[in-house]
Amino acid sequence: MASILDMLFGCTHKNYSFPLTNKRGQRRSPAASLTGTYVVCLDCGKEFPYDWHEMKVMSGKPARAKALAASAAESYVE
């Protein structure tokens, strides 16, 4: 029910910050835990994981985001 209300009246998340990367020793946000880099919606403050290799914001769905992060890590190792 909450997702339907968010779709109708929530933020569209179209205004992002520049990608931010955590330094060692800094508190890591949940969005940065997947790739180490995240962006913030400047309208509502929600954080999203960011993929530097694809140069785009990753999906807000955890399963898809983890799959994308795993494939990015594999391509980085090769």
N, CA, C and O atoms as a Tripos MOL2 file, in Angstrom:
@<TRIPOS>MOLECULE
protein
  312   311    78     0     0
PROTEIN
NO_CHARGES

@<TRIPOS>ATOM
      1 N           0.8280   -1.1900    0.0000 N.3       1 MET1
      2 CA          0.0000    0.0000    0.0000 C.3       1 MET1
      3 C           0.8740    1.2560    0.0000 C.2       1 MET1
      4 O           0.5600    2.2360   -0.6760 O.2       1 MET1
      5 N           1.9650    1.2210    0.7580 N.am      2 ALA2
      6 CA          2.8440    2.3910    0.8280 C.3       2 ALA2
      7 C           3.4890    2.6810   -0.5270 C.2       2 ALA2
      8 O           3.6630    3.8430   -0.8930 O.2       2 ALA2
      9 N           3.8470    1.6270   -1.2760 N.am      3 SER3
     10 CA          4.4850    1.8420   -2.5750 C.3       3 SER3
     11 C           3.5200    2.4890   -3.5680 C.2       3 SER3
     12 O           3.9380    3.2750   -4.4170 O.2       3 SER3
     13 N           2.2400    2.1640   -3.4650 N.am      4 ILE4
     14 CA          1.2430    2.7880   -4.3440 C.3       4 ILE4
     15 C           1.1210    4.2740   -4.0140 C.2       4 ILE4
     16 O           1.0430    5.1090   -4.9150 O.2       4 ILE4
     17 N           1.1040    4.6010   -2.7240 N.am      5 LEU5
     18 CA          1.0270    6.0060   -2.3290 C.3       5 LEU5
     19 C           2.2760    6.7650   -2.7430 C.2       5 LEU5
     20 O           2.1970    7.9240   -3.1490 O.2       5 LEU5
     21 N           3.4460    6.1070   -2.6410 N.am      6 ASP6
     22 CA          4.6850    6.7510   -3.0820 C.3       6 ASP6
     23 C           4.6510    7.0140   -4.5820 C.2       6 ASP6
     24 O           5.1160    8.0580   -5.0400 O.2       6 ASP6
     25 N           4.1060    6.0770   -5.3490 N.am      7 MET7
     26 CA          4.0200    6.2730   -6.7970 C.3       7 MET7
     27 C           3.1010    7.4370   -7.1430 C.2       7 MET7
     28 O           3.3720    8.1890   -8.0800 O.2       7 MET7
     29 N           2.0180    7.5880   -6.3930 N.am      8 LEU8
     30 CA          1.0630    8.6480   -6.6920 C.3       8 LEU8
     31 C           1.4930   10.0210   -6.1680 C.2       8 LEU8
     32 O           1.3360   11.0290   -6.8570 O.2       8 LEU8
     33 N           2.0330   10.0550   -4.9520 N.am      9 PHE9
     34 CA          2.3100   11.3430   -4.3180 C.3       9 PHE9
     35 C           3.7630   11.5330   -3.9000 C.2       9 PHE9
     36 O           4.1200   12.5980   -3.3960 O.2       9 PHE9
     37 N           4.6040   10.5300   -4.0990 N.am     10 GLY10
     38 CA          5.9760   10.5840   -3.6170 C.3      10 GLY10
     39 C           6.9190   11.3370   -4.5450 C.2      10 GLY10
     40 O           6.5180   11.8730   -5.5780 O.2      10 GLY10
     41 N           8.1510   11.3570   -4.1510 N.am     11 CYS11
     42 CA          9.2020   12.0330   -4.9080 C.3      11 CYS11
     43 C           9.5190   11.2390   -6.1750 C.2      11 CYS11
     44 O           9.4750   10.0080   -6.1630 O.2      11 CYS11
     45 N           9.8370   11.9300   -7.2580 N.am     12 THR12
     46 CA         10.1710   11.2570   -8.5140 C.3      12 THR12
     47 C          11.6670   10.9410   -8.6180 C.2      12 THR12
     48 O          12.0770   10.2420   -9.5440 O.2      12 THR12
     49 N          12.4810   11.4360   -7.6960 N.am     13 HIS13
     50 CA         13.9260   11.1900   -7.6460 C.3      13 HIS13
     51 C          14.6050   11.5130   -8.9800 C.2      13 HIS13
     52 O          15.2830   10.6630   -9.5560 O.2      13 HIS13
     53 N          14.4260   12.7130   -9.4560 N.am     14 LYS14
     54 CA         15.0480   13.1150  -10.7230 C.3      14 LYS14
     55 C          16.1940   14.1000  -10.5340 C.2      14 LYS14
     56 O          16.8660   14.4510  -11.5030 O.2      14 LYS14
     57 N          16.4280   14.5460   -9.3160 N.am     15 ASN15
     58 CA         17.4430   15.5600   -9.0420 C.3      15 ASN15
     59 C          18.4680   14.9700   -8.0730 C.2      15 ASN15
     60 O          18.2690   15.0070   -6.8580 O.2      15 ASN15
     61 N          19.5740   14.4210   -8.6120 N.am     16 TYR16
     62 CA         20.5680   13.7210   -7.8030 C.3      16 TYR16
     63 C          21.8040   14.5720   -7.5240 C.2      16 TYR16
     64 O          22.1220   15.5040   -8.2630 O.2      16 TYR16
     65 N          22.4850   14.2270   -6.4430 N.am     17 SER17
     66 CA         23.7760   14.8320   -6.1450 C.3      17 SER17
     67 C          24.8410   14.1860   -7.0300 C.2      17 SER17
     68 O          24.5690   13.2090   -7.7280 O.2      17 SER17
     69 N          26.0410   14.7330   -6.9950 N.am     18 PHE18
     70 CA         27.1780   14.0900   -7.6460 C.3      18 PHE18
     71 C          27.4730   12.8040   -6.8730 C.2      18 PHE18
     72 O          27.2860   12.7780   -5.6560 O.2      18 PHE18
     73 N          27.9260   11.7430   -7.5340 N.am     19 PRO19
     74 CA         28.2220   10.4920   -6.8140 C.3      19 PRO19
     75 C          29.2540   10.6950   -5.7080 C.2      19 PRO19
     76 O          30.2740   11.3540   -5.9090 O.2      19 PRO19
     77 N          28.9750   10.1210   -4.5380 N.am     20 LEU20
     78 CA         29.8330   10.2290   -3.3630 C.3      20 LEU20
     79 C          30.4210    8.8600   -3.0470 C.2      20 LEU20
     80 O          29.7180    7.8510   -3.1030 O.2      20 LEU20
     81 N          31.6990    8.8240   -2.7160 N.am     21 THR21
     82 CA         32.3700    7.5770   -2.3460 C.3      21 THR21
     83 C          32.8750    7.6980   -0.9220 C.2      21 THR21
     84 O          33.5110    8.6880   -0.5590 O.2      21 THR21
     85 N          32.5900    6.6890   -0.1220 N.am     22 ASN22
     86 CA         33.0410    6.6930    1.2710 C.3      22 ASN22
     87 C          34.5400    6.4520    1.3500 C.2      22 ASN22
     88 O          35.1000    5.6600    0.5920 O.2      22 ASN22
     89 N          35.1780    7.1510    2.2810 N.am     23 LYS23
     90 CA         36.5880    6.9160    2.5720 C.3      23 LYS23
     91 C          36.6870    5.8630    3.6590 C.2      23 LYS23
     92 O          35.7090    5.5840    4.3520 O.2      23 LYS23
     93 N          37.8500    5.2890    3.8060 N.am     24 ARG24
     94 CA         38.0470    4.2970    4.8590 C.3      24 ARG24
     95 C          37.8360    4.9440    6.2200 C.2      24 ARG24
     96 O          38.2770    6.0650    6.4710 O.2      24 ARG24
     97 N          37.1510    4.2080    7.0940 N.am     25 GLY25
     98 CA         36.8960    4.7020    8.4330 C.3      25 GLY25
     99 C          35.6220    5.5000    8.5680 C.2      25 GLY25
    100 O          35.1820    5.7630    9.6880 O.2      25 GLY25
    101 N          35.0090    5.8980    7.4560 N.am     26 GLN26
    102 CA         33.7510    6.6280    7.5170 C.3      26 GLN26
    103 C          32.5960    5.6470    7.6670 C.2      26 GLN26
    104 O          32.6820    4.4900    7.2540 O.2      26 GLN26
    105 N          31.5140    6.1340    8.2690 N.am     27 ARG27
    106 CA         30.3080    5.3230    8.3660 C.3      27 ARG27
    107 C          29.7770    5.0890    6.9560 C.2      27 ARG27
    108 O          29.6660    6.0270    6.1670 O.2      27 ARG27
    109 N          29.4560    3.8610    6.6440 N.am     28 ARG28
    110 CA         28.9750    3.5220    5.3070 C.3      28 ARG28
    111 C          27.4500    3.4550    5.3210 C.2      28 ARG28
    112 O          26.8610    2.7400    6.1320 O.2      28 ARG28
    113 N          26.8280    4.1900    4.4330 N.am     29 SER29
    114 CA         25.3740    4.1760    4.3450 C.3      29 SER29
    115 C          24.9080    2.8720    3.7020 C.2      29 SER29
    116 O          25.6880    2.2240    3.0040 O.2      29 SER29
    117 N          23.6690    2.4770    3.9190 N.am     30 PRO30
    118 CA         23.1700    1.2460    3.2870 C.3      30 PRO30
    119 C          23.2490    1.2960    1.7580 C.2      30 PRO30
    120 O          23.4870    0.2700    1.1210 O.2      30 PRO30
    121 N          23.0530    2.4630    1.1700 N.am     31 ALA31
    122 CA         23.1380    2.5780   -0.2850 C.3      31 ALA31
    123 C          24.5690    2.3590   -0.7700 C.2      31 ALA31
    124 O          24.7750    1.8000   -1.8470 O.2      31 ALA31
    125 N          25.5540    2.7880    0.0060 N.am     32 ALA32
    126 CA         26.9530    2.6390   -0.3870 C.3      32 ALA32
    127 C          27.4940    1.2550   -0.0790 C.2      32 ALA32
    128 O          28.5960    0.9220   -0.5160 O.2      32 ALA32
    129 N          26.7590    0.4430    0.6550 N.am     33 SER33
    130 CA         27.2680   -0.8740    1.0230 C.3      33 SER33
    131 C          27.3910   -1.8050   -0.1820 C.2      33 SER33
    132 O          28.1600   -2.7650   -0.1320 O.2      33 SER33
    133 N          26.6610   -1.5470   -1.2530 N.am     34 LEU34
    134 CA         26.7320   -2.4040   -2.4350 C.3      34 LEU34
    135 C          27.9400   -2.0850   -3.3090 C.2      34 LEU34
    136 O          28.6860   -2.9890   -3.6870 O.2      34 LEU34
    137 N          28.1360   -0.8240   -3.6300 N.am     35 THR35
    138 CA         29.2000   -0.4450   -4.5570 C.3      35 THR35
    139 C          30.2520    0.4600   -3.9410 C.2      35 THR35
    140 O          31.3170    0.6550   -4.5270 O.2      35 THR35
    141 N          29.9750    1.0110   -2.7770 N.am     36 GLY36
    142 CA         30.8910    1.9570   -2.1530 C.3      36 GLY36
    143 C          30.6210    3.3830   -2.5800 C.2      36 GLY36
    144 O          31.1760    4.3180   -2.0020 O.2      36 GLY36
    145 N          29.7720    3.5650   -3.5880 N.am     37 THR37
    146 CA         29.4420    4.8930   -4.0970 C.3      37 THR37
    147 C          27.9300    5.0430   -4.1160 C.2      37 THR37
    148 O          27.2050    4.0920   -4.4050 O.2      37 THR37
    149 N          27.4610    6.2440   -3.8060 N.am     38 TYR38
    150 CA         26.0160    6.4870   -3.7880 C.3      38 TYR38
    151 C          25.7090    7.9090   -4.2090 C.2      38 TYR38
    152 O          26.5880    8.7700   -4.2200 O.2      38 TYR38
    153 N          24.4560    8.1470   -4.5540 N.am     39 VAL39
    154 CA         23.9520    9.4830   -4.8520 C.3      39 VAL39
    155 C          22.7760    9.7510   -3.9220 C.2      39 VAL39
    156 O          22.1760    8.8270   -3.3730 O.2      39 VAL39
    157 N          22.4580   11.0200   -3.7560 N.am     40 VAL40
    158 CA         21.3590   11.4220   -2.8840 C.3      40 VAL40
    159 C          20.3590   12.2300   -3.6950 C.2      40 VAL40
    160 O          20.7450   13.1120   -4.4620 O.2      40 VAL40
    161 N          19.0760   11.9300   -3.5290 N.am     41 CYS41
    162 CA         18.0350   12.7350   -4.1460 C.3      41 CYS41
    163 C          18.0180   14.0790   -3.4300 C.2      41 CYS41
    164 O          17.8270   14.1300   -2.2150 O.2      41 CYS41
    165 N          18.2110   15.1480   -4.1540 N.am     42 LEU42
    166 CA         18.2830   16.4700   -3.5480 C.3      42 LEU42
    167 C          16.9170   17.0060   -3.1390 C.2      42 LEU42
    168 O          16.8340   18.0090   -2.4300 O.2      42 LEU42
    169 N          15.8520   16.3560   -3.5740 N.am     43 ASP43
    170 CA         14.5130   16.7920   -3.2060 C.3      43 ASP43
    171 C          14.0340   16.1530   -1.9060 C.2      43 ASP43
    172 O          13.4210   16.8230   -1.0740 O.2      43 ASP43
    173 N          14.3150   14.8370   -1.7250 N.am     44 CYS44
    174 CA         13.7790   14.1550   -0.5370 C.3      44 CYS44
    175 C          14.8630   13.5890    0.3860 C.2      44 CYS44
    176 O          14.5620   13.2440    1.5290 O.2      44 CYS44
    177 N          16.1030   13.4830   -0.0710 N.am     45 GLY45
    178 CA         17.1900   13.0020    0.7750 C.3      45 GLY45
    179 C          17.4310   11.5110    0.7370 C.2      45 GLY45
    180 O          18.3040   11.0210    1.4530 O.2      45 GLY45
    181 N          16.6900   10.7670   -0.0720 N.am     46 LYS46
    182 CA         16.8850    9.3150   -0.1490 C.3      46 LYS46
    183 C          18.1940    9.0080   -0.8770 C.2      46 LYS46
    184 O          18.5450    9.6710   -1.8520 O.2      46 LYS46
    185 N          18.9120    7.9880   -0.3850 N.am     47 GLU47
    186 CA         20.1920    7.5990   -0.9770 C.3      47 GLU47
    187 C          20.0000    6.3760   -1.8830 C.2      47 GLU47
    188 O          19.2080    5.4820   -1.5860 O.2      47 GLU47
    189 N          20.7510    6.3620   -3.0060 N.am     48 PHE48
    190 CA         20.6890    5.2710   -3.9620 C.3      48 PHE48
    191 C          22.1020    4.8220   -4.3160 C.2      48 PHE48
    192 O          22.9930    5.6620   -4.4470 O.2      48 PHE48
    193 N          22.3300    3.5110   -4.4750 N.am     49 PRO49
    194 CA         23.6470    3.0360   -4.9110 C.3      49 PRO49
    195 C          23.9300    3.5300   -6.3240 C.2      49 PRO49
    196 O          23.0190    3.6700   -7.1400 O.2      49 PRO49
    197 N          25.2030    3.7930   -6.6020 N.am     50 TYR50
    198 CA         25.6120    4.2900   -7.9150 C.3      50 TYR50
    199 C          26.6970    3.3890   -8.4650 C.2      50 TYR50
    200 O          27.6290    3.0280   -7.7470 O.2      50 TYR50
    201 N          26.5870    3.0220   -9.7290 N.am     51 ASP51
    202 CA         27.5610    2.1540  -10.3910 C.3      51 ASP51
    203 C          28.4450    3.0060  -11.3000 C.2      51 ASP51
    204 O          27.9760    3.5290  -12.3100 O.2      51 ASP51
    205 N          29.7340    3.1460  -10.9390 N.am     52 TRP52
    206 CA         30.6620    3.9550  -11.7310 C.3      52 TRP52
    207 C          30.9380    3.3330  -13.0930 C.2      52 TRP52
    208 O          31.1670    4.0560  -14.0630 O.2      52 TRP52
    209 N          30.9200    1.9970  -13.1840 N.am     53 HIS53
    210 CA         31.2200    1.3330  -14.4560 C.3      53 HIS53
    211 C          30.1150    1.5710  -15.4850 C.2      53 HIS53
    212 O          30.3940    1.7710  -16.6670 O.2      53 HIS53
    213 N          28.8720    1.5470  -15.0350 N.am     54 GLU54
    214 CA         27.7400    1.8000  -15.9230 C.3      54 GLU54
    215 C          27.3800    3.2880  -15.9750 C.2      54 GLU54
    216 O          26.6300    3.7240  -16.8490 O.2      54 GLU54
    217 N          27.9250    4.0630  -15.0270 N.am     55 MET55
    218 CA         27.6600    5.4920  -14.9280 C.3      55 MET55
    219 C          26.1700    5.7840  -14.7700 C.2      55 MET55
    220 O          25.6160    6.6540  -15.4410 O.2      55 MET55
    221 N          25.5250    5.0240  -13.8500 N.am     56 LYS56
    222 CA         24.1120    5.2670  -13.6110 C.3      56 LYS56
    223 C          23.7270    4.8460  -12.2010 C.2      56 LYS56
    224 O          24.4380    4.1000  -11.5280 O.2      56 LYS56
    225 N          22.5840    5.3480  -11.7840 N.am     57 VAL57
    226 CA         22.0160    5.0040  -10.4850 C.3      57 VAL57
    227 C          21.4640    3.5910  -10.5860 C.2      57 VAL57
    228 O          20.7680    3.2450  -11.5410 O.2      57 VAL57
    229 N          21.7870    2.7800   -9.5800 N.am     58 MET58
    230 CA         21.2980    1.4090   -9.5750 C.3      58 MET58
    231 C          19.8710    1.3750   -9.0750 C.2      58 MET58
    232 O          19.4170    2.3010   -8.4020 O.2      58 MET58
    233 N          19.1730    0.3210   -9.4010 N.am     59 SER59
    234 CA         17.7770    0.1570   -9.0120 C.3      59 SER59
    235 C          17.6300    0.1720   -7.5040 C.2      59 SER59
    236 O          18.5280   -0.2660   -6.7850 O.2      59 SER59
    237 N          16.5200    0.6660   -7.0280 N.am     60 GLY60
    238 CA         16.2420    0.6770   -5.6040 C.3      60 GLY60
    239 C          15.8630   -0.6930   -5.0650 C.2      60 GLY60
    240 O          15.7450   -0.8720   -3.8530 O.2      60 GLY60
    241 N          15.6680   -1.6770   -5.9680 N.am     61 LYS61
    242 CA         15.3050   -3.0220   -5.5510 C.3      61 LYS61
    243 C          16.5640   -3.7680   -5.1330 C.2      61 LYS61
    244 O          17.4680   -3.9200   -5.9550 O.2      61 LYS61
    245 N          16.6660   -4.2420   -3.8850 N.am     62 PRO62
    246 CA         17.8870   -4.8570   -3.3720 C.3      62 PRO62
    247 C          18.3850   -6.0510   -4.1790 C.2      62 PRO62
    248 O          19.5920   -6.1610   -4.3950 O.2      62 PRO62
    249 N          17.5180   -6.9480   -4.6330 N.am     63 ALA63
    250 CA         17.9580   -8.1330   -5.3570 C.3      63 ALA63
    251 C          18.6090   -7.7400   -6.6810 C.2      63 ALA63
    252 O          19.6650   -8.2680   -7.0310 O.2      63 ALA63
    253 N          17.9960   -6.8290   -7.4110 N.am     64 ARG64
    254 CA         18.5500   -6.3880   -8.6940 C.3      64 ARG64
    255 C          19.8500   -5.6150   -8.4730 C.2      64 ARG64
    256 O          20.8040   -5.7740   -9.2360 O.2      64 ARG64
    257 N          19.8900   -4.8010   -7.4600 N.am     65 ALA65
    258 CA         21.0880   -4.0150   -7.1810 C.3      65 ALA65
    259 C          22.2580   -4.9220   -6.8230 C.2      65 ALA65
    260 O          23.3810   -4.6760   -7.2620 O.2      65 ALA65
    261 N          22.0140   -5.9710   -6.0310 N.am     66 LYS66
    262 CA         23.0870   -6.8990   -5.6730 C.3      66 LYS66
    263 C          23.5800   -7.6570   -6.8940 C.2      66 LYS66
    264 O          24.7810   -7.8940   -7.0260 O.2      66 LYS66
    265 N          22.6790   -8.0410   -7.7860 N.am     67 ALA67
    266 CA         23.0790   -8.7370   -9.0030 C.3      67 ALA67
    267 C          23.9350   -7.8390   -9.8840 C.2      67 ALA67
    268 O          24.9290   -8.2910  -10.4520 O.2      67 ALA67
    269 N          23.5580   -6.5760  -10.0020 N.am     68 LEU68
    270 CA         24.3480   -5.6330  -10.7930 C.3      68 LEU68
    271 C          25.7200   -5.3920  -10.1670 C.2      68 LEU68
    272 O          26.7220   -5.2860  -10.8730 O.2      68 LEU68
    273 N          25.7560   -5.3070   -8.8450 N.am     69 ALA69
    274 CA         27.0310   -5.1010   -8.1590 C.3      69 ALA69
    275 C          27.9410   -6.3060   -8.3440 C.2      69 ALA69
    276 O          29.1480   -6.1480   -8.5200 O.2      69 ALA69
    277 N          27.3770   -7.5070   -8.3050 N.am     70 ALA70
    278 CA         28.1780   -8.7190   -8.4940 C.3      70 ALA70
    279 C          28.7320   -8.7910   -9.9140 C.2      70 ALA70
    280 O          29.8930   -9.1540  -10.1060 O.2      70 ALA70
    281 N          27.9200   -8.4530  -10.9030 N.am     71 SER71
    282 CA         28.4000   -8.4830  -12.2820 C.3      71 SER71
    283 C          29.4560   -7.4070  -12.5200 C.2      71 SER71
    284 O          30.3960   -7.6190  -13.2860 O.2      71 SER71
    285 N          29.3080   -6.2620  -11.8710 N.am     72 ALA72
    286 CA         30.3200   -5.2060  -11.9950 C.3      72 ALA72
    287 C          31.6330   -5.6280  -11.3610 C.2      72 ALA72
    288 O          32.7060   -5.3200  -11.8790 O.2      72 ALA72
    289 N          31.5480   -6.3360  -10.2370 N.am     73 ALA73
    290 CA         32.7620   -6.8060   -9.5700 C.3      73 ALA73
    291 C          33.4760   -7.8560  -10.4120 C.2      73 ALA73
    292 O          34.7060   -7.8770  -10.4480 O.2      73 ALA73
    293 N          32.7300   -8.7270  -11.0900 N.am     74 GLU74
    294 CA         33.3250   -9.7440  -11.9450 C.3      74 GLU74
    295 C          34.0200   -9.1050  -13.1330 C.2      74 GLU74
    296 O          35.1210   -9.5190  -13.4980 O.2      74 GLU74
    297 N          33.3990   -8.0990  -13.7470 N.am     75 SER75
    298 CA         34.0070   -7.4480  -14.8950 C.3      75 SER75
    299 C          35.2300   -6.6250  -14.4880 C.2      75 SER75
    300 O          36.1390   -6.4280  -15.2950 O.2      75 SER75
    301 N          35.2590   -6.1460  -13.2480 N.am     76 TYR76
    302 CA         36.3820   -5.3680  -12.7610 C.3      76 TYR76
    303 C          37.6130   -6.2610  -12.5270 C.2      76 TYR76
    304 O          38.7490   -5.8330  -12.7340 O.2      76 TYR76
    305 N          37.3690   -7.5090  -12.0910 N.am     77 VAL77
    306 CA         38.4420   -8.4460  -11.8030 C.3      77 VAL77
    307 C          39.0980   -8.9290  -13.0730 C.2      77 VAL77
    308 O          40.3070   -9.1590  -13.0940 O.2      77 VAL77
    309 N          38.3220   -9.0880  -14.1400 N.am     78 GLU78
    310 CA         38.8430   -9.6310  -15.3970 C.3      78 GLU78
    311 C          39.8120   -8.7430  -16.0550 C.2      78 GLU78
    312 O          40.3300   -9.0770  -17.1210 O.2      78 GLU78
@<TRIPOS>BOND
     1     1     2 1
     2     2     3 1
     3     3     4 2
     4     3     5 am
     5     5     6 1
     6     6     7 1
     7     7     8 2
     8     7     9 am
     9     9    10 1
    10    10    11 1
    11    11    12 2
    12    11    13 am
    13    13    14 1
    14    14    15 1
    15    15    16 2
    16    15    17 am
    17    17    18 1
    18    18    19 1
    19    19    20 2
    20    19    21 am
    21    21    22 1
    22    22    23 1
    23    23    24 2
    24    23    25 am
    25    25    26 1
    26    26    27 1
    27    27    28 2
    28    27    29 am
    29    29    30 1
    30    30    31 1
    31    31    32 2
    32    31    33 am
    33    33    34 1
    34    34    35 1
    35    35    36 2
    36    35    37 am
    37    37    38 1
    38    38    39 1
    39    39    40 2
    40    39    41 am
    41    41    42 1
    42    42    43 1
    43    43    44 2
    44    43    45 am
    45    45    46 1
    46    46    47 1
    47    47    48 2
    48    47    49 am
    49    49    50 1
    50    50    51 1
    51    51    52 2
    52    51    53 am
    53    53    54 1
    54    54    55 1
    55    55    56 2
    56    55    57 am
    57    57    58 1
    58    58    59 1
    59    59    60 2
    60    59    61 am
    61    61    62 1
    62    62    63 1
    63    63    64 2
    64    63    65 am
    65    65    66 1
    66    66    67 1
    67    67    68 2
    68    67    69 am
    69    69    70 1
    70    70    71 1
    71    71    72 2
    72    71    73 am
    73    73    74 1
    74    74    75 1
    75    75    76 2
    76    75    77 am
    77    77    78 1
    78    78    79 1
    79    79    80 2
    80    79    81 am
    81    81    82 1
    82    82    83 1
    83    83    84 2
    84    83    85 am
    85    85    86 1
    86    86    87 1
    87    87    88 2
    88    87    89 am
    89    89    90 1
    90    90    91 1
    91    91    92 2
    92    91    93 am
    93    93    94 1
    94    94    95 1
    95    95    96 2
    96    95    97 am
    97    97    98 1
    98    98    99 1
    99    99   100 2
   100    99   101 am
   101   101   102 1
   102   102   103 1
   103   103   104 2
   104   103   105 am
   105   105   106 1
   106   106   107 1
   107   107   108 2
   108   107   109 am
   109   109   110 1
   110   110   111 1
   111   111   112 2
   112   111   113 am
   113   113   114 1
   114   114   115 1
   115   115   116 2
   116   115   117 am
   117   117   118 1
   118   118   119 1
   119   119   120 2
   120   119   121 am
   121   121   122 1
   122   122   123 1
   123   123   124 2
   124   123   125 am
   125   125   126 1
   126   126   127 1
   127   127   128 2
   128   127   129 am
   129   129   130 1
   130   130   131 1
   131   131   132 2
   132   131   133 am
   133   133   134 1
   134   134   135 1
   135   135   136 2
   136   135   137 am
   137   137   138 1
   138   138   139 1
   139   139   140 2
   140   139   141 am
   141   141   142 1
   142   142   143 1
   143   143   144 2
   144   143   145 am
   145   145   146 1
   146   146   147 1
   147   147   148 2
   148   147   149 am
   149   149   150 1
   150   150   151 1
   151   151   152 2
   152   151   153 am
   153   153   154 1
   154   154   155 1
   155   155   156 2
   156   155   157 am
   157   157   158 1
   158   158   159 1
   159   159   160 2
   160   159   161 am
   161   161   162 1
   162   162   163 1
   163   163   164 2
   164   163   165 am
   165   165   166 1
   166   166   167 1
   167   167   168 2
   168   167   169 am
   169   169   170 1
   170   170   171 1
   171   171   172 2
   172   171   173 am
   173   173   174 1
   174   174   175 1
   175   175   176 2
   176   175   177 am
   177   177   178 1
   178   178   179 1
   179   179   180 2
   180   179   181 am
   181   181   182 1
   182   182   183 1
   183   183   184 2
   184   183   185 am
   185   185   186 1
   186   186   187 1
   187   187   188 2
   188   187   189 am
   189   189   190 1
   190   190   191 1
   191   191   192 2
   192   191   193 am
   193   193   194 1
   194   194   195 1
   195   195   196 2
   196   195   197 am
   197   197   198 1
   198   198   199 1
   199   199   200 2
   200   199   201 am
   201   201   202 1
   202   202   203 1
   203   203   204 2
   204   203   205 am
   205   205   206 1
   206   206   207 1
   207   207   208 2
   208   207   209 am
   209   209   210 1
   210   210   211 1
   211   211   212 2
   212   211   213 am
   213   213   214 1
   214   214   215 1
   215   215   216 2
   216   215   217 am
   217   217   218 1
   218   218   219 1
   219   219   220 2
   220   219   221 am
   221   221   222 1
   222   222   223 1
   223   223   224 2
   224   223   225 am
   225   225   226 1
   226   226   227 1
   227   227   228 2
   228   227   229 am
   229   229   230 1
   230   230   231 1
   231   231   232 2
   232   231   233 am
   233   233   234 1
   234   234   235 1
   235   235   236 2
   236   235   237 am
   237   237   238 1
   238   238   239 1
   239   239   240 2
   240   239   241 am
   241   241   242 1
   242   242   243 1
   243   243   244 2
   244   243   245 am
   245   245   246 1
   246   246   247 1
   247   247   248 2
   248   247   249 am
   249   249   250 1
   250   250   251 1
   251   251   252 2
   252   251   253 am
   253   253   254 1
   254   254   255 1
   255   255   256 2
   256   255   257 am
   257   257   258 1
   258   258   259 1
   259   259   260 2
   260   259   261 am
   261   261   262 1
   262   262   263 1
   263   263   264 2
   264   263   265 am
   265   265   266 1
   266   266   267 1
   267   267   268 2
   268   267   269 am
   269   269   270 1
   270   270   271 1
   271   271   272 2
   272   271   273 am
   273   273   274 1
   274   274   275 1
   275   275   276 2
   276   275   277 am
   277   277   278 1
   278   278   279 1
   279   279   280 2
   280   279   281 am
   281   281   282 1
   282   282   283 1
   283   283   284 2
   284   283   285 am
   285   285   286 1
   286   286   287 1
   287   287   288 2
   288   287   289 am
   289   289   290 1
   290   290   291 1
   291   291   292 2
   292   291   293 am
   293   293   294 1
   294   294   295 1
   295   295   296 2
   296   295   297 am
   297   297   298 1
   298   298   299 1
   299   299   300 2
   300   299   301 am
   301   301   302 1
   302   302   303 1
   303   303   304 2
   304   303   305 am
   305   305   306 1
   306   306   307 1
   307   307   308 2
   308   307   309 am
   309   309   310 1
   310   310   311 1
   311   311   312 2
@<TRIPOS>SUBSTRUCTURE
     1 MET1         2 RESIDUE 1 A MET
     2 ALA2         6 RESIDUE 1 A ALA
     3 SER3        10 RESIDUE 1 A SER
     4 ILE4        14 RESIDUE 1 A ILE
     5 LEU5        18 RESIDUE 1 A LEU
     6 ASP6        22 RESIDUE 1 A ASP
     7 MET7        26 RESIDUE 1 A MET
     8 LEU8        30 RESIDUE 1 A LEU
     9 PHE9        34 RESIDUE 1 A PHE
    10 GLY10       38 RESIDUE 1 A GLY
    11 CYS11       42 RESIDUE 1 A CYS
    12 THR12       46 RESIDUE 1 A THR
    13 HIS13       50 RESIDUE 1 A HIS
    14 LYS14       54 RESIDUE 1 A LYS
    15 ASN15       58 RESIDUE 1 A ASN
    16 TYR16       62 RESIDUE 1 A TYR
    17 SER17       66 RESIDUE 1 A SER
    18 PHE18       70 RESIDUE 1 A PHE
    19 PRO19       74 RESIDUE 1 A PRO
    20 LEU20       78 RESIDUE 1 A LEU
    21 THR21       82 RESIDUE 1 A THR
    22 ASN22       86 RESIDUE 1 A ASN
    23 LYS23       90 RESIDUE 1 A LYS
    24 ARG24       94 RESIDUE 1 A ARG
    25 GLY25       98 RESIDUE 1 A GLY
    26 GLN26      102 RESIDUE 1 A GLN
    27 ARG27      106 RESIDUE 1 A ARG
    28 ARG28      110 RESIDUE 1 A ARG
    29 SER29      114 RESIDUE 1 A SER
    30 PRO30      118 RESIDUE 1 A PRO
    31 ALA31      122 RESIDUE 1 A ALA
    32 ALA32      126 RESIDUE 1 A ALA
    33 SER33      130 RESIDUE 1 A SER
    34 LEU34      134 RESIDUE 1 A LEU
    35 THR35      138 RESIDUE 1 A THR
    36 GLY36      142 RESIDUE 1 A GLY
    37 THR37      146 RESIDUE 1 A THR
    38 TYR38      150 RESIDUE 1 A TYR
    39 VAL39      154 RESIDUE 1 A VAL
    40 VAL40      158 RESIDUE 1 A VAL
    41 CYS41      162 RESIDUE 1 A CYS
    42 LEU42      166 RESIDUE 1 A LEU
    43 ASP43      170 RESIDUE 1 A ASP
    44 CYS44      174 RESIDUE 1 A CYS
    45 GLY45      178 RESIDUE 1 A GLY
    46 LYS46      182 RESIDUE 1 A LYS
    47 GLU47      186 RESIDUE 1 A GLU
    48 PHE48      190 RESIDUE 1 A PHE
    49 PRO49      194 RESIDUE 1 A PRO
    50 TYR50      198 RESIDUE 1 A TYR
    51 ASP51      202 RESIDUE 1 A ASP
    52 TRP52      206 RESIDUE 1 A TRP
    53 HIS53      210 RESIDUE 1 A HIS
    54 GLU54      214 RESIDUE 1 A GLU
    55 MET55      218 RESIDUE 1 A MET
    56 LYS56      222 RESIDUE 1 A LYS
    57 VAL57      226 RESIDUE 1 A VAL
    58 MET58      230 RESIDUE 1 A MET
    59 SER59      234 RESIDUE 1 A SER
    60 GLY60      238 RESIDUE 1 A GLY
    61 LYS61      242 RESIDUE 1 A LYS
    62 PRO62      246 RESIDUE 1 A PRO
    63 ALA63      250 RESIDUE 1 A ALA
    64 ARG64      254 RESIDUE 1 A ARG
    65 ALA65      258 RESIDUE 1 A ALA
    66 LYS66      262 RESIDUE 1 A LYS
    67 ALA67      266 RESIDUE 1 A ALA
    68 LEU68      270 RESIDUE 1 A LEU
    69 ALA69      274 RESIDUE 1 A ALA
    70 ALA70      278 RESIDUE 1 A ALA
    71 SER71      282 RESIDUE 1 A SER
    72 ALA72      286 RESIDUE 1 A ALA
    73 ALA73      290 RESIDUE 1 A ALA
    74 GLU74      294 RESIDUE 1 A GLU
    75 SER75      298 RESIDUE 1 A SER
    76 TYR76      302 RESIDUE 1 A TYR
    77 VAL77      306 RESIDUE 1 A VAL
    78 GLU78      310 RESIDUE 1 A GLU
